[in-house]
């Protein structure tokens, strides 16, 4: 009797234990499944691009909250922590500002070679295809194609999903998901979810900027040069046009800390790159810095060559920037080692030495706001928003320190136009440009890590305040001739 009862009790315990084990398995499966499920963030828009995307966030994923500007691209990343304090997966979107026109299959081969992997599978996703939620982002008739590839490195259990999307105006979006020592399904799911979230529409401000640049190229740079050359050399005809601008640089306290010098000349017509230019930025004091640049281009800007040399407390560096007939810009940086990169410029791209010409063409148009790709002497491409401010607004005049100064001194009428210039690199810096009735720049107010003003002045004033650089300034014609010789040696 007791034996029978013991047997029944043992059987009941086994059932209970089996039930508990089953519940534990189901709970563990639920935890693993819920942790491996890819949950996306809210859409993160890249300002003034028409592009937004969502990234993996939660369930082990940690996503950045904003796009970051880096090396002529904007990057958005998310990391997966397996729980042991180590990152086992990475998802990243890279918005390239000036991507070279490389066929997807070549791009995939380069990617596989770079990581030492092999292509396991390739495919294509088209926006508008039924079943893909990111087709909801299709606007203004824009149709996008994502070419993608799965690259494996079996010996170390490393998987890469890489997709690329060609966008208008030389833009390109790359979607990259990497996973190490784990199930391929996590990387695959993350890649697909990111692709599904992609939304894009035409960038009208960039189109407006492209129109302004097209007008400048059509007119020719020499049409903006309105002063006969004062001291022609034997290589430069006396009737050629030039433009010289000198600005004093002041800090927030009004102390003069430096100057800038910009000279452009339309040289002899038989010279291949007939637009010749030299620039000098000189800052003295605690943060001493000097940058000299030599510039040459065709009259329509289809080709140019640009060389800059910088000296500061951090040392010396130099950069060469060359644009060829195919619209490919090559940037070479010289230092401990030489770096070289190529970029395919958009129609809205222009070197910053022609900033004032851009302003005048915008003011002649009906555009109130445009987006430009401003090329810096060090090879950076900065998307820059230029907005027109109505100076007739009394509120604007009351809040603007520069306008208050001009009103106080009784020469308010000299300022006819005000533009706000905002580089979109995430630093929050901006510049306000004040122009006269002839659309020549009078003052530039720079809001950077501090507040600086650049005030238009004469060469005589520069020489008085900076006698230590007098020899260099007075040799500007020799600098231009040196620039000419540099062009002929290329």
Legacy VTK file of the C-alpha trace (Angstrom):
# vtk DataFile Version 3.0
C-alpha trace
ASCII
DATASET POLYDATA
POINTS 490 float
0.000 0.000 0.000
2.738 2.436 0.985
4.714 1.344 -2.069
1.871 2.245 -4.404
1.481 5.646 -2.780
5.225 6.287 -3.071
5.184 5.364 -6.742
2.290 7.766 -7.429
4.026 10.560 -5.509
7.261 10.009 -7.465
5.328 10.115 -10.738
3.589 13.342 -9.753
6.945 14.935 -8.836
8.321 13.998 -12.264
5.376 15.679 -13.958
5.831 18.818 -11.863
9.564 18.886 -12.600
8.913 18.336 -16.301
6.411 21.196 -16.233
8.868 23.499 -14.505
11.578 22.549 -17.004
9.222 23.260 -19.891
8.304 26.658 -18.424
11.998 27.426 -17.940
12.748 26.521 -21.559
9.869 28.633 -22.815
10.968 31.551 -20.615
14.559 31.253 -21.813
13.367 31.062 -25.429
11.189 34.128 -24.886
14.102 36.050 -23.351
16.476 35.077 -26.164
13.878 35.811 -28.839
12.876 39.145 -27.345
16.514 40.133 -26.906
17.432 39.162 -30.460
14.387 40.890 -31.973
15.487 44.116 -33.645
13.521 47.119 -32.431
14.053 50.386 -34.277
14.431 53.942 -33.025
12.261 56.796 -34.153
13.211 58.080 -37.641
16.368 60.185 -37.454
16.400 62.824 -40.163
19.599 64.213 -41.600
18.861 67.944 -41.813
18.339 69.475 -45.256
18.932 66.207 -47.128
15.429 64.748 -47.465
16.767 61.539 -45.872
15.698 59.776 -42.683
16.359 56.316 -41.305
15.724 54.356 -38.100
18.446 52.398 -36.308
18.339 49.372 -33.970
17.712 50.566 -30.402
16.890 48.493 -27.297
17.180 44.744 -26.691
20.928 45.114 -26.416
21.301 47.728 -29.163
22.573 51.196 -28.268
21.994 53.785 -30.965
23.487 57.216 -31.435
20.885 59.961 -31.320
22.125 62.102 -34.200
24.154 62.016 -37.402
27.812 63.017 -37.091
29.903 64.757 -39.758
33.187 62.980 -40.450
35.507 62.987 -43.482
33.014 64.398 -46.004
30.241 62.104 -44.836
27.548 61.899 -42.163
27.540 58.771 -40.012
24.893 57.207 -37.764
25.776 54.097 -35.736
24.263 51.537 -33.378
26.105 48.906 -31.293
24.929 45.538 -29.959
26.125 44.409 -26.522
25.727 40.669 -26.049
25.454 41.148 -22.287
29.030 40.275 -21.427
30.178 43.844 -21.846
31.543 43.289 -25.338
30.220 44.586 -28.666
29.394 41.739 -31.034
27.484 43.641 -33.739
27.628 47.076 -35.332
25.108 48.784 -37.618
26.065 51.951 -39.435
24.662 54.274 -42.083
27.079 56.492 -44.017
25.748 59.379 -46.125
28.529 60.273 -48.552
28.520 63.859 -49.826
30.611 63.294 -52.955
30.721 59.596 -53.765
32.710 58.482 -56.798
30.710 56.650 -59.447
31.743 53.060 -58.712
29.566 50.196 -59.978
27.994 48.198 -57.098
29.697 44.922 -58.071
33.115 46.610 -57.999
32.242 48.242 -54.699
31.277 44.847 -53.260
34.522 43.256 -54.447
36.504 46.070 -52.840
34.565 45.647 -49.617
35.101 41.873 -49.527
38.800 42.295 -50.261
39.195 44.927 -47.542
37.885 42.610 -44.818
39.341 39.425 -46.284
35.948 37.795 -46.817
34.021 36.120 -49.617
30.702 37.126 -51.143
28.051 34.611 -50.080
25.011 36.283 -51.630
24.009 39.475 -53.424
20.703 41.028 -54.326
18.699 44.157 -54.922
15.811 45.882 -53.188
13.682 48.403 -55.048
11.609 51.069 -53.386
7.935 50.755 -54.184
8.004 46.957 -54.174
5.041 45.452 -52.327
5.897 44.188 -48.858
8.586 46.741 -48.096
7.478 49.324 -45.597
10.196 51.781 -46.602
8.282 52.255 -49.874
6.099 54.604 -47.834
8.941 57.110 -48.051
8.701 57.337 -51.830
7.886 60.964 -52.627
8.170 63.356 -55.566
8.538 60.430 -57.966
11.960 59.440 -56.508
12.639 55.728 -56.904
15.584 54.222 -55.039
17.430 50.954 -55.511
19.432 49.279 -52.752
22.134 46.947 -54.060
23.299 44.671 -51.275
25.724 41.866 -50.545
26.355 39.351 -47.742
30.071 38.836 -47.083
31.251 35.968 -44.901
34.526 35.233 -43.187
33.861 31.649 -42.004
37.159 31.018 -40.214
36.357 33.621 -37.563
32.531 33.634 -37.772
32.346 37.202 -39.093
29.430 38.380 -41.252
28.867 41.632 -43.123
25.709 42.885 -44.789
26.454 45.872 -46.995
23.989 47.871 -49.071
24.443 50.979 -51.193
21.931 53.493 -52.568
22.778 56.015 -55.279
21.112 59.375 -54.568
20.885 62.544 -56.695
23.702 65.142 -56.717
26.543 62.647 -56.133
25.112 61.637 -52.761
25.246 57.999 -51.690
23.920 56.109 -48.683
25.711 52.984 -47.463
24.063 50.625 -44.962
26.545 48.412 -43.123
25.884 45.716 -40.508
28.735 43.671 -39.012
28.431 40.708 -36.643
31.166 38.660 -34.967
30.905 35.296 -33.186
27.146 35.041 -33.456
24.072 33.994 -35.383
23.950 35.524 -38.865
20.222 36.068 -38.447
20.769 39.043 -36.089
22.859 40.937 -38.664
20.464 40.000 -41.466
17.429 41.140 -39.507
19.073 44.426 -38.505
20.061 45.141 -42.107
16.554 44.447 -43.417
14.871 46.551 -40.736
17.160 49.515 -41.425
16.483 49.219 -45.169
12.730 49.070 -44.515
12.902 52.319 -42.531
14.649 54.336 -45.235
12.750 57.414 -46.418
13.875 59.950 -48.984
12.574 62.905 -50.947
14.145 65.425 -53.294
16.359 68.124 -51.794
14.944 71.339 -53.246
17.434 73.593 -51.430
20.361 71.741 -52.966
18.748 72.094 -56.383
18.432 75.835 -55.770
22.119 75.980 -54.839
23.016 74.060 -58.004
21.205 76.660 -60.096
23.199 79.496 -58.512
26.513 77.700 -59.126
25.502 76.923 -62.720
24.894 80.648 -63.310
28.339 81.543 -61.919
30.021 78.991 -64.182
28.029 80.186 -67.173
28.967 83.835 -66.624
32.598 82.979 -65.919
34.718 84.015 -62.956
36.273 86.903 -64.879
32.860 88.596 -65.027
33.113 89.166 -61.256
36.556 90.803 -61.501
36.016 94.499 -62.066
39.290 96.258 -61.167
42.190 96.661 -63.637
45.461 95.194 -62.420
47.455 97.974 -60.715
50.945 96.494 -60.929
51.114 94.169 -63.948
54.120 91.877 -64.333
55.709 90.804 -67.589
53.570 87.666 -67.604
50.332 89.583 -66.958
48.737 92.092 -69.382
47.889 95.457 -67.813
44.268 95.405 -68.996
43.408 92.179 -67.204
40.866 92.278 -64.397
41.487 91.557 -60.723
39.860 91.668 -57.324
41.531 92.330 -53.990
39.936 92.083 -50.546
41.524 92.754 -47.158
39.820 92.172 -43.809
40.871 92.861 -40.236
40.064 90.084 -37.787
38.836 91.182 -34.338
37.967 89.118 -31.270
34.884 89.508 -29.052
36.525 92.386 -27.155
37.254 94.286 -30.336
40.986 93.588 -30.287
42.612 93.249 -33.700
44.212 89.805 -33.796
44.829 89.197 -37.479
43.905 89.794 -41.089
42.967 88.069 -44.312
44.107 88.855 -47.844
42.406 87.506 -50.984
43.529 88.315 -54.532
42.045 86.989 -57.786
43.320 87.819 -61.265
42.248 86.885 -64.771
45.650 86.063 -66.213
46.741 85.666 -69.824
44.114 83.889 -71.978
46.661 81.386 -73.297
47.154 80.005 -69.779
45.177 76.809 -69.297
43.981 77.763 -65.821
43.532 81.488 -66.370
41.995 82.422 -62.998
44.875 82.902 -60.557
44.474 83.550 -56.859
46.381 83.789 -53.584
45.023 84.059 -50.053
46.584 84.636 -46.676
45.093 84.211 -43.202
47.287 85.517 -40.399
46.427 85.308 -36.676
48.952 86.370 -34.052
49.033 85.912 -30.301
48.276 82.886 -28.159
46.534 80.998 -30.945
48.893 82.054 -33.727
48.061 80.595 -37.110
49.039 81.303 -40.693
47.544 79.778 -43.821
48.661 80.591 -47.358
46.767 79.222 -50.354
47.421 79.289 -54.095
44.495 78.751 -56.432
44.067 78.310 -60.199
41.033 77.426 -62.255
39.415 77.603 -65.621
37.070 80.508 -66.095
34.053 78.145 -65.873
35.443 76.225 -62.858
35.433 72.918 -64.732
39.002 72.364 -63.537
41.012 73.811 -60.689
44.173 73.261 -58.659
44.525 74.436 -55.083
47.454 74.266 -52.708
47.410 75.309 -49.049
50.086 75.457 -46.365
49.245 75.873 -42.673
51.558 76.767 -39.777
50.323 76.742 -36.174
51.313 75.579 -32.706
50.320 72.072 -33.803
52.979 72.112 -36.531
52.927 72.440 -40.304
50.753 70.720 -42.885
49.958 71.067 -46.560
47.146 69.962 -48.845
46.641 69.819 -52.593
43.152 69.747 -54.093
42.756 69.110 -57.831
39.543 68.912 -59.869
39.834 67.169 -63.258
37.673 67.379 -66.390
35.542 64.418 -65.251
34.443 66.291 -62.129
36.547 64.115 -59.811
38.285 66.012 -57.019
41.489 64.494 -55.644
42.637 65.552 -52.177
46.243 64.876 -51.142
47.314 65.577 -47.562
51.012 65.658 -46.719
52.349 64.916 -43.271
53.961 61.935 -41.587
52.360 59.967 -44.412
50.588 61.049 -47.577
46.844 60.501 -47.792
44.865 60.639 -51.020
41.110 60.452 -51.600
38.819 61.034 -54.567
35.390 62.674 -54.618
32.755 63.212 -57.311
31.503 66.734 -56.793
27.836 67.704 -56.913
26.569 70.542 -59.142
26.190 72.638 -55.961
29.912 72.465 -55.081
32.129 75.554 -55.149
35.480 76.513 -53.552
35.060 78.941 -50.677
37.344 81.472 -52.375
34.313 82.332 -54.528
31.916 82.763 -51.608
31.275 86.436 -52.306
30.339 85.676 -55.922
27.849 83.111 -54.655
26.293 85.705 -52.365
25.872 88.279 -55.136
24.282 85.767 -57.534
21.872 84.623 -54.831
20.881 88.224 -54.090
20.269 88.803 -57.806
17.915 85.805 -57.858
14.581 85.282 -56.116
16.029 82.572 -53.869
15.652 83.202 -50.127
17.489 80.064 -49.028
19.925 77.718 -50.778
22.187 74.797 -49.887
25.769 74.631 -51.177
28.650 72.182 -50.959
31.412 74.574 -49.910
34.884 73.182 -50.597
37.563 74.243 -48.123
41.273 74.539 -48.886
41.986 71.427 -46.760
39.671 69.290 -48.922
36.635 69.295 -46.652
33.233 69.484 -48.292
30.812 71.316 -46.002
27.081 71.382 -46.770
26.255 75.007 -46.046
22.866 76.681 -45.695
22.730 80.284 -46.924
19.640 82.294 -45.901
18.648 85.843 -46.708
17.663 88.061 -43.762
15.398 91.032 -44.336
17.260 93.994 -42.826
14.164 96.250 -43.032
12.624 94.370 -40.113
13.069 96.685 -37.048
13.258 93.661 -34.733
16.214 92.328 -36.699
17.944 95.710 -36.506
17.356 95.940 -32.751
18.736 92.462 -32.008
21.686 92.553 -34.410
24.844 94.078 -32.829
26.370 94.915 -36.202
23.263 96.736 -37.402
23.049 98.592 -34.083
26.629 99.741 -34.564
25.939 101.042 -38.072
22.760 102.796 -36.922
24.630 104.401 -34.019
27.415 105.679 -36.275
24.890 107.098 -38.723
25.995 104.973 -41.687
23.246 102.373 -41.494
22.450 102.909 -45.184
25.752 101.239 -46.151
24.291 97.841 -45.284
21.861 96.761 -47.970
21.836 92.990 -47.475
22.396 90.470 -44.684
22.968 86.742 -45.200
23.205 83.975 -42.620
25.699 81.227 -43.506
25.467 77.955 -41.549
27.873 75.038 -42.087
25.876 71.883 -41.339
28.691 69.920 -39.702
26.969 69.705 -36.324
29.106 72.247 -34.459
26.391 74.879 -34.431
28.695 77.581 -35.823
27.336 80.239 -38.147
28.279 83.440 -39.892
26.373 86.607 -40.733
27.539 88.492 -43.801
26.762 92.184 -44.291
26.918 93.545 -47.851
26.599 97.006 -49.392
24.434 98.062 -52.324
27.015 96.723 -54.796
26.840 93.350 -53.010
30.383 93.664 -51.713
31.062 92.281 -48.242
31.560 94.951 -45.539
31.644 92.832 -42.376
31.493 89.142 -41.507
30.380 88.178 -38.004
31.595 84.673 -37.062
30.003 82.744 -34.204
32.412 79.875 -33.546
33.989 78.863 -30.242
34.119 82.605 -29.733
32.754 85.612 -31.585
34.935 87.194 -34.263
34.381 89.935 -36.811
36.079 90.438 -40.159
35.943 94.081 -41.207
36.740 95.179 -44.761
39.794 97.446 -44.827
42.632 98.732 -47.022
46.047 97.250 -47.649
47.577 100.369 -46.088
45.763 99.688 -42.821
46.928 96.071 -42.826
50.536 97.189 -43.352
50.312 99.661 -40.455
48.919 97.136 -38.000
50.939 94.115 -39.097
54.392 95.384 -40.094
55.863 91.939 -39.392
54.054 90.628 -42.489
54.640 93.699 -44.693
57.249 92.045 -46.897
54.970 89.118 -47.593
51.963 91.316 -48.403
53.942 93.644 -50.678
55.206 90.644 -52.619
51.697 89.600 -53.630
52.544 89.970 -57.311
55.519 87.657 -56.839
53.183 85.220 -55.121
50.892 85.301 -58.141
53.845 84.795 -60.464
54.992 81.886 -58.309
51.479 80.510 -58.593
51.733 80.851 -62.378
54.990 78.908 -62.425
53.461 76.235 -60.183
50.625 75.793 -62.710
53.036 75.448 -65.618
55.023 72.784 -63.771
51.988 70.587 -63.150
LINES 1 491
490 0 1 2 3 4 5 6 7 8 9 10 11 12 13 14 15 16 17 18 19 20 21 22 23 24 25 26 27 28 29 30 31 32 33 34 35 36 37 38 39 40 41 42 43 44 45 46 47 48 49 50 51 52 53 54 55 56 57 58 59 60 61 62 63 64 65 66 67 68 69 70 71 72 73 74 75 76 77 78 79 80 81 82 83 84 85 86 87 88 89 90 91 92 93 94 95 96 97 98 99 100 101 102 103 104 105 106 107 108 109 110 111 112 113 114 115 116 117 118 119 120 121 122 123 124 125 126 127 128 129 130 131 132 133 134 135 136 137 138 139 140 141 142 143 144 145 146 147 148 149 150 151 152 153 154 155 156 157 158 159 160 161 162 163 164 165 166 167 168 169 170 171 172 173 174 175 176 177 178 179 180 181 182 183 184 185 186 187 188 189 190 191 192 193 194 195 196 197 198 199 200 201 202 203 204 205 206 207 208 209 210 211 212 213 214 215 216 217 218 219 220 221 222 223 224 225 226 227 228 229 230 231 232 233 234 235 236 237 238 239 240 241 242 243 244 245 246 247 248 249 250 251 252 253 254 255 256 257 258 259 260 261 262 263 264 265 266 267 268 269 270 271 272 273 274 275 276 277 278 279 280 281 282 283 284 285 286 287 288 289 290 291 292 293 294 295 296 297 298 299 300 301 302 303 304 305 306 307 308 309 310 311 312 313 314 315 316 317 318 319 320 321 322 323 324 325 326 327 328 329 330 331 332 333 334 335 336 337 338 339 340 341 342 343 344 345 346 347 348 349 350 351 352 353 354 355 356 357 358 359 360 361 362 363 364 365 366 367 368 369 370 371 372 373 374 375 376 377 378 379 380 381 382 383 384 385 386 387 388 389 390 391 392 393 394 395 396 397 398 399 400 401 402 403 404 405 406 407 408 409 410 411 412 413 414 415 416 417 418 419 420 421 422 423 424 425 426 427 428 429 430 431 432 433 434 435 436 437 438 439 440 441 442 443 444 445 446 447 448 449 450 451 452 453 454 455 456 457 458 459 460 461 462 463 464 465 466 467 468 469 470 471 472 473 474 475 476 477 478 479 480 481 482 483 484 485 486 487 488 489
